[in-house]
Amino acid sequence: MAKDIIYATADGKKKLEARLAELIARRAEIAGNIKAAREFGDLRENAEYAAAREAQNNLEMEINEIGAQLPKIKVFSYAKADTSVVNVGTKVTVEIVGRKTKIDFVITGILESDIDNNFVSNASPIGLALMGKKIGDEAEVNVPAGKVKYKIVKIAVGG
């Protein structure tokens, strides 16, 4: 199912795998913290124990999340992006209809999105509205400020 796919560059996937290995390595440290906190006595009023258990819970949640994401990753390359339509890996130049203002967006996966640098996820409102569009097509996007209509001006290799 296409909704289950998570797009990432090879580098993005490696970073996620490295993060998972780092988290797994921290398990022993946190288990040690829990053991040490138990020695402080009554667990019901033991702040160190509660903090260590919370840290363990957060760690396991992140490990589980990454573990669920990794099998869904489809690696893509900006250099090999199909530019016939707006796709993951493309850089799309849009014009805000009625304002003649141009903006470049690079369509990427959720793991590597960075809105401050105009790297938008294919699953974001902007990404969803632009995906599959051709030069000359228009896309209407609901953004926090309201609706914005973009006209596709150019599609190129992203990154």
C-alpha positions as a printed NumPy array, in Angstrom:
array([[  0.   ,   0.   ,   0.   ],
       [  1.496,   3.361,  -1.047],
       [  0.5  ,   5.046,   2.226],
       [  2.742,   2.64 ,   4.117],
       [  5.834,   3.644,   2.12 ],
       [  8.305,   5.972,   3.807],
       [ 10.647,   7.641,   1.337],
       [ 14.221,   8.309,   2.405],
       [ 17.574,   8.844,   0.771],
       [ 20.227,   6.178,   1.359],
       [ 21.89 ,   8.59 ,   3.792],
       [ 18.601,   9.196,   5.6  ],
       [ 18.067,   5.452,   6.012],
       [ 21.62 ,   4.995,   7.344],
       [ 21.057,   7.773,   9.885],
       [ 17.86 ,   6.097,  11.072],
       [ 19.624,   2.736,  11.369],
       [ 22.445,   4.403,  13.327],
       [ 19.915,   6.039,  15.649],
       [ 18.297,   2.658,  16.281],
       [ 21.67 ,   1.081,  17.119],
       [ 22.423,   3.989,  19.476],
       [ 19.096,   3.562,  21.257],
       [ 19.495,  -0.182,  21.608],
       [ 22.957,   0.381,  23.092],
       [ 21.401,   2.686,  25.741],
       [ 19.129,  -0.083,  27.052],
       [ 21.794,  -1.438,  29.413],
       [ 22.559,   2.043,  30.765],
       [ 18.916,   2.721,  31.549],
       [ 18.464,  -0.725,  33.091],
       [ 21.421,   0.111,  35.338],
       [ 19.786,   3.406,  36.298],
       [ 16.586,   1.566,  37.243],
       [ 18.524,  -0.953,  39.317],
       [ 20.406,   1.826,  41.138],
       [ 17.19 ,   3.774,  41.75 ],
       [ 15.514,   0.699,  43.268],
       [ 18.17 ,   0.708,  45.953],
       [ 16.921,   4.076,  47.216],
       [ 13.99 ,   2.342,  48.863],
       [ 10.206,   2.759,  48.591],
       [  9.399,   2.774,  44.857],
       [  6.129,   4.686,  45.35 ],
       [  7.958,   7.842,  46.448],
       [ 11.193,   7.346,  44.541],
       [ 11.667,  10.155,  41.995],
       [ 14.863,   8.626,  40.59 ],
       [ 13.074,   5.347,  39.946],
       [ 10.118,   7.092,  38.296],
       [ 12.487,   9.138,  36.089],
       [ 14.474,   6.051,  35.096],
       [ 11.294,   4.122,  34.238],
       [ 10.03 ,   7.067,  32.178],
       [ 13.368,   7.221,  30.336],
       [ 13.107,   3.488,  29.673],
       [  9.549,   3.874,  28.389],
       [ 10.553,   6.751,  26.072],
       [ 13.534,   4.771,  24.803],
       [ 11.43 ,   1.703,  24.039],
       [  8.786,   3.812,  22.31 ],
       [ 11.416,   5.355,  20.012],
       [ 13.007,   1.946,  19.336],
       [  9.596,   0.536,  18.425],
       [  8.782,   3.522,  16.196],
       [ 12.048,   3.26 ,  14.273],
       [ 11.696,  -0.52 ,  14.106],
       [  8.278,  -0.066,  12.508],
       [  9.561,   2.568,  10.046],
       [ 12.646,   0.787,   8.703],
       [ 10.852,  -2.006,   6.822],
       [  8.605,   0.571,   5.142],
       [ 11.472,   2.667,   3.764],
       [ 11.829,   2.986,   0.025],
       [ 15.174,   4.523,  -0.837],
       [ 15.165,   7.241,  -3.48 ],
       [ 17.822,   9.4  ,  -5.078],
       [ 17.436,  13.063,  -5.915],
       [ 19.738,  12.557,  -8.913],
       [ 17.448,   9.868, -10.361],
       [ 14.098,  11.585,  -9.745],
       [ 11.501,  11.406, -12.521],
       [ 10.915,  15.023, -13.55 ],
       [  7.994,  14.409, -15.903],
       [  5.705,  15.152, -12.947],
       [  6.2  ,  16.354,  -9.375],
       [  7.618,  13.359,  -7.544],
       [  9.626,  12.464,  -4.469],
       [ 13.109,  13.779,  -5.223],
       [ 12.086,  16.619,  -7.491],
       [ 12.56 ,  20.334,  -7.046],
       [  9.404,  22.117,  -8.1  ],
       [  9.172,  25.827,  -8.751],
       [  5.693,  27.168,  -8.116],
       [  4.128,  30.556,  -8.57 ],
       [  1.542,  31.744,  -6.093],
       [ -1.442,  32.455,  -8.318],
       [ -2.448,  36.097,  -8.163],
       [  0.805,  37.243,  -6.574],
       [  3.433,  36.197,  -9.129],
       [  5.668,  35.153,  -6.209],
       [  7.823,  32.103,  -6.979],
       [  8.897,  29.471,  -4.449],
       [ 11.023,  26.363,  -4.844],
       [ 10.068,  23.216,  -2.959],
       [ 12.042,  19.992,  -2.857],
       [  9.754,  17.019,  -2.382],
       [ 11.261,  14.534,   0.046],
       [ 10.177,  11.887,   2.526],
       [  8.891,  12.587,   6.039],
       [ 12.192,  11.642,   7.664],
       [ 14.123,  14.327,   5.805],
       [ 11.6  ,  17.119,   5.538],
       [ 12.841,  20.548,   6.596],
       [ 10.282,  23.262,   5.93 ],
       [ 12.745,  25.993,   6.903],
       [ 14.804,  25.011,   3.85 ],
       [ 11.753,  24.241,   1.657],
       [ 12.229,  20.454,   1.815],
       [  8.612,  19.346,   2.114],
       [  7.393,  15.846,   2.794],
       [  5.414,  14.043,   0.134],
       [  2.862,  13.42 ,   2.915],
       [  2.545,  17.094,   3.945],
       [ -0.373,  19.196,   2.679],
       [  1.916,  20.976,   0.19 ],
       [  3.573,  17.74 ,  -0.914],
       [  0.257,  15.925,  -1.327],
       [ -1.193,  18.783,  -3.371],
       [  1.825,  18.977,  -5.688],
       [  2.524,  15.258,  -6.206],
       [  1.758,  14.061,  -9.724],
       [  1.236,  17.555, -11.138],
       [  2.84 ,  18.658, -14.428],
       [  4.197,  22.006, -15.538],
       [  1.257,  24.379, -16.005],
       [ -0.988,  22.509, -13.539],
       [ -2.393,  24.269, -10.49 ],
       [ -2.686,  22.929,  -6.97 ],
       [ -4.683,  24.364,  -4.096],
       [ -3.202,  23.891,  -0.647],
       [ -4.766,  24.449,   2.751],
       [ -2.112,  26.123,   4.888],
       [ -2.443,  27.685,   8.356],
       [ -2.973,  31.103,   6.753],
       [ -5.78 ,  29.812,   4.518],
       [ -5.905,  28.427,   0.98 ],
       [ -3.049,  29.066,  -1.417],
       [ -3.134,  28.236,  -5.101],
       [  0.179,  27.278,  -6.714],
       [  0.918,  27.002, -10.426],
       [  3.687,  24.577, -11.391],
       [  6.339,  26.54 , -13.304],
       [  9.293,  24.145, -13.375],
       [ 10.167,  20.591, -12.307],
       [ 13.817,  19.607, -11.921],
       [ 16.019,  17.143, -10.086],
       [ 15.938,  18.033,  -6.397],
       [ 18.434,  17.879,  -3.587]])
